[in-house]
Amino acid sequence: GDSVTQMEGPVTLSEEAFLTINCTYTATGYPSLFWYVQYPGEGLQLLLKATKADDKGSNKGFEATYRKETTSFHLEKGSVQVSDSAVYFCALTLNNDMRFGAGTRLTVKP
Amino acid sequence: GAGVSQTPSNKVTEKGKYVELRCDPISGHTALYWYRQSLGQGPEFLIYFQGTGAADDSGLPNDRFFAVRPEGSVSTLKIQRTERGDSAVYLCASSTRVNEQFFGPGTRLTVL
């Protein structure tokens, strides 16, 4: 079935380091792809999305490009901040439900 | 306007009891989703409503789980004869389009 696999955490980085969290998907059709973020004590928030191949989603300095040829949607940020510490979830939707990865916990140290 | 709200925020119950979890979606959102998130995992789809009807309930784990949305707005997830394995955070989301789901803060259910 349709599924998402994302890089296992936890990931610990120093402030201003470069971030990559890998995400690959398996789908029978052409899904929409998402990154959600869950800050400590808060609910899931949409970070960015892409709805078709080669689309790039971006928000708050984060970017991800929908790569159909590699079935990937890796999350990147050039310079992380302490406030980026959170759990990041890759997700896809094809029909009515959303399929999530297991989440990657990011901790950014000053 | 207000986001998706869920009540209660925490629920502790004993094994075998019945529980109801409530979701108030964003006003005007026709689609409503329930997910379950176990510790260290991503949310897992349970059921999807379009208006008053359950359009897809394929994620409900067994017949102890049931959800309703009688007026096409508020939804209630009902769990009968709770088991310890039901302990999780239950998330609700609403949307006007599949590509934009807005999540509530969740209800943390603990079954003792």
Contacts between the chains, C-beta under 8 A, distances in Angstrom:
chain1	res1	chain2	res2	distance
A	4	B	42	7.8
A	32	B	98	7.3
A	32	B	99	5.2
A	36	B	103	7.8
A	42	B	105	7.2
A	43	B	91	7.5
A	43	B	103	5.0
A	43	B	104	6.1
A	43	B	105	4.2
A	43	B	106	6.1
A	44	B	43	7.2
A	44	B	91	6.9
A	44	B	93	8.0
A	44	B	103	4.1
A	45	B	103	7.4
A	46	B	100	7.2
A	46	B	101	7.6
A	46	B	102	7.6
A	49	B	99	6.6
A	49	B	100	7.9
A	51	B	99	6.1
A	89	B	42	5.2
A	89	B	43	7.6
A	91	B	42	7.4
A	93	B	98	5.6
A	93	B	99	7.1
A	93	B	101	8.0
A	95	B	56	7.4
A	95	B	98	7.7
A	96	B	31	7.8
A	96	B	33	7.9
A	96	B	48	4.5
A	96	B	50	7.8
A	96	B	55	6.1
A	96	B	56	4.8
A	96	B	98	6.6
A	97	B	33	7.1
A	97	B	45	3.8
A	97	B	48	6.0
A	97	B	56	6.4
A	97	B	58	7.8
A	97	B	59	6.5
A	98	B	33	7.3
A	98	B	35	7.7
A	98	B	43	7.5
A	98	B	45	6.5
A	98	B	93	7.8
A	98	B	101	6.2
A	99	B	45	7.0
A	100	B	42	3.2
A	100	B	43	5.0
A	100	B	44	7.4
A	101	B	42	5.3
A	102	B	40	7.1
A	102	B	41	5.5
A	102	B	42	5.1
A	103	B	40	7.5
A	103	B	41	7.2
A	103	B	42	5.2
